[in-house]
């Protein structure tokens, strides 16, 4: 009986870890996308200013 309970607990921990890891990956990916978006936007703004001069 005891091993079954502990294995269930381990499975739950693994599931939680996987969910947390997935969430972390999604959030860091989202942050990276935002950073590249703003960097591109800034670069575009700088290029436009140089073209106007």
Secondary structure, 3 states (H helix, E strand, C coil): CHHHHHHHHHHHHHHHHHHHHHHHHHHHHHHHHHHHHHHHHHHHHHHHHHHHC
